[in-house]
Amino acid sequence: MTQLTAAIGPVEIGGPRLVLIAGPCVAESLDLCLEIAEQVSQLCRRLGIGYVFKASFDKANRSSAAGYRGPGLDTGLGYLHTVRSACNVPVLSDIHEAAQADEAAAVLDAVQIPAFLCRQTDLLVAAGKTGKCVNIKKGQFMAPWDMRQAVAKVRSTGNQHVLLTERGSSFGYNRLVVDMTGVPVMKAFAPVVFDATHSTQQPGAMDGEASGGSPRHAPILAAAALAAGADALFIETHPKPELAKSDAATMLPLDRMEALLTQCLAVFQAVRPGHAPRPF
């Protein structure tokens, strides 16, 4: 099977180097974004890991209408533009409407499709038409093999730079589980990213007002996904997760990123001297 690749700016996903997409859940402030981008980019350079900064300018899928959504399109893109320039890293954020695609792509190196919207044809096509890499998060309700069609919608625009992100599947109430066999299935369609923090989420577990989580499981899930052939990791991180305005229950403390990445890099290098492991 041919190894598929995609590029976010100068960072290649699907090649011989591990890639990390990481940042806070929401672009709470410019200072926060710069702090995280500076520390994680320095860490990744030291470890030889490709790095893409991620932060959302709007979280349109909060559990509660009162949940913090972010700074909005204009201010949030301004933060991301500054991070891109100041830290010399490519940047990624999600869009929720087709009308946001062109304005977001004027700043971003990659456009992300939220999991709940991964079947929205107009949104996928609009993202593809920007020419930027499109990261499609697999819906919690989607089988891995069904993501072929989401990729095809983006590629119908002529844009070949597509990623699929595994983030767990719904299992009963307030539970996500990860089927690691989905990683090699989706690698037949596009390079695969594993979302190590959202996969530990417990949707709506806080009396339906907010999602809970168990981020202590993120390192083992990340290592398992890389052993299964994942090309990159997606991790939300914050200096003080307990104070985060969104996804506080699942984000990893910034000071634990080095230990996690060191462990994960060893796994990645062990299973991929050239490329992903082959099935028996």
N, C-alpha and C positions, 0 to 999 in steps of 0.2 A: 504493500500500500504506500502510495506517495505521501510524504510528509507535507502537510499543508502549513503555510505560514501566512502571517499578516503583519503589517507594520503600523505602529503608532509613532508618528514622527520618525526618529532614527532608531527606535527600539523595535526589534523583530521578535515576534511571538511565534513559537513553533520551531525555532532553531535550537542550537546546542546550548544556549544560555538561559538560565532561569530568569523569569521576569516577575516583577511585583507591581501591582496596581494598588496604591494605598493612600490613605488620607482620612480626614474626619468624615463622619456621615454627612454633615451639613457644613457649608462654609460659614461658620458662626461669625467669624471676624477675619480681617486680613492678617492680623497678628498671629492668630491661631494657625491659619493656613501656612504662613511663612515659617513658623516654628516647626511644624510637622514636616513640611517639604524639605527644609534645610537639614534636619536631623536624619530623616529617612534617606534622602539622596546621598548624604555623606556615608551612611552605613552601607548602602547598596554599592557605591563606588568602591568602598574598601573590600566588600565581599565579591565583587564582580557580577552583581545582579543588575539586570536592566530595570529601570524604574520609571513609572508613570504616576503622576500625582492625581488623586481623585478627590473631589468634593462636590456635593450637590448644591445648586443654587436654589432649588425648590424641591421639597418633599411633598408631592401631591397625594401621597397614599398613606398619610398618618392614620393610626387607629382612631383617634379622636379629632373632631373638628377644631378642638382647642390646641392640638399639638403644634409645636413650633415647625414652620415649614422652611425657613431660611430667608436669606436677604433678597431673594427675587432675581429675575433674569439680568437686569442691567447691572446692579451692584455686584451680584455673584460672579458674573462674567468679568467684571472689572477686577475682582480679587484674583481670579484664575489667570487673567492676563498678566497681572503683576507677579504672581508666583512663577509663571512660565519664564518671564524675563529675568527676574531676580535670581532664581535657582537653576535656570538653564535645564528645565525638565519639561517633557511633554505633559499635557494636562487633559483630563477626561471629566465629563459630567453627564448627567442624564437629562433627557428631554421627555416631556409628557404629551406634547401636542406637535403635529406636523408643522404648524406655523412657527415653532421655535427653532426648527432645524437650521435654517440658513444663518440666523443671527448667532446661534450658539457655535456653529461651525466656523464662523469668522474668527473665533478665539481659540476653540478647542482643537486638539489633535485627534481626539476620538469622541464619538457620540455614543452614549449608552442608552439602551432600551430597557426600561424597568421590567421586572419579571411579570407583573400583572398585565403588561401591554405587549407581550412578545408575539401575539397573534394579530396585532393591529396593522393591517396591510398599508394604509396610508402613512402611518408613522414610520414603518420600516422602509418604505420606498423613499419617503422624504429624507430620512437619514442616509440612505444609500446614495441619493443624488448629490449630497454634499461632497462626495469624494473622500471624506474622512473615514478612518476605520470605525466600524460599527460593532460595539460590544452588545450582544443580545443576551440578557439574563434569562435563563430557562425558567418558565413559570412553574410554580409549585404544583400545578395541575397538569403539567405536560410530561409525556414520556420522552426519553432521550431521542428515540428515533423520529419523533414528530417534529423535532427542531430542524430537520432537513428543509422543511417548507419555509420556515422563517429565514433561514440562510438564503434560500432560493429567491425570496422576495427582494432582499437587499441586492443580491448579485444580478437580478433582472435589470438593474440600473447600470450595469457595467462595472460596478464597484466590487472588487475581489477581496477587499480587506475587511474580513468579517471574523468575529470571535464569538464563541458560545461560552457562557458562564454557568456552571453548575452551582446551585445554592440550596439544594435539598428539596424534598418533595413532602407534601402534606400527608400526615398520617394521624387520622383522628383529630380531636380538638387540641389546639395549642401545642402541636408537636410537628417537627420536621425530622425526616430521616434522610440519609444520603445513601444512594445506591451507587457504589463506586464502579459497578460494571457499566454505568452510563457514560463514564469518561471515555473509554475506548470506542463506544458506539458513536458518540458525538464527534470524535476525532476524525471519523470518516467524512464529516461535512465541513469542519473548520477547526482551527486550533482551539483548545479548551482551557478555560480559566476556572480555577476553583475558588469560590467565595468562602473563606474559612470562618468568617465571623457571622454572616447572615445564616449560615448553615447550622449555627448553634441557637438560632432564634426560637422563641416560643411565642408564636403569633397570638396577640390578644390575651396573653396569660395574666396580665395584671387587671383582672376584673373587666376585661374588654376595653379598658381605657388606654392601655399601652402594651407593647410586646415585652415579654421577659426574655431571658437567655441564659446560657451556660458557657461563657467564653473560655472556661478552663479546658473545654474539649477541643478548642480550635487547633492547637498544635498537633494533636494526634490525627484529626481529620485532614489537616493540610498535608501532613506527611503521607497519609494513606492515599490521598488523591494524586500526589506526585508519583508514588509508587505505581499507581494505576495508569500513569501516562499523562497527567495534566501538564500543560506547558507553562502555566503561570499561576500566581496566587493573587487573590483580591482580599485585602484586609483593611478593615476600618480601625483606625487607631486614634488615640487622644491622650494628651498628657495626664488628664484626670477624667477618666470615663464617667465617674459618678456625677460629674458636673456637666456632662455633655447635654445639649439641648435635644438631641435625637439619638436613638439607639444606644442609650447609656448602658443598657443591660447586656450588650453584646460586644461593644468595642474593646479592643485590647489596649492596655496601658502602653504608652509610647516606650517606656523604659524596658519593656519585655520583648520588643521587636527583634533585638539582636540575637537573643537566645533562640527564638523561634526560627528566624531566617537561617541561622547557622545550622540548626538541626535539619531544616528543610533542604538546604543546599546540599548537605551530605547525602540525603535520600535521592535528590534529583540527579546528582552526579553518579551515584551508585547504579541507578537503573537506566541511565541514559548516557552511555559512553559516546554514542552517536545520536540516537533518536529513541523514541519511546519503546517500551518493551513490546515484543510481538506475542500474540496469543499462541498457545500450544497447537 
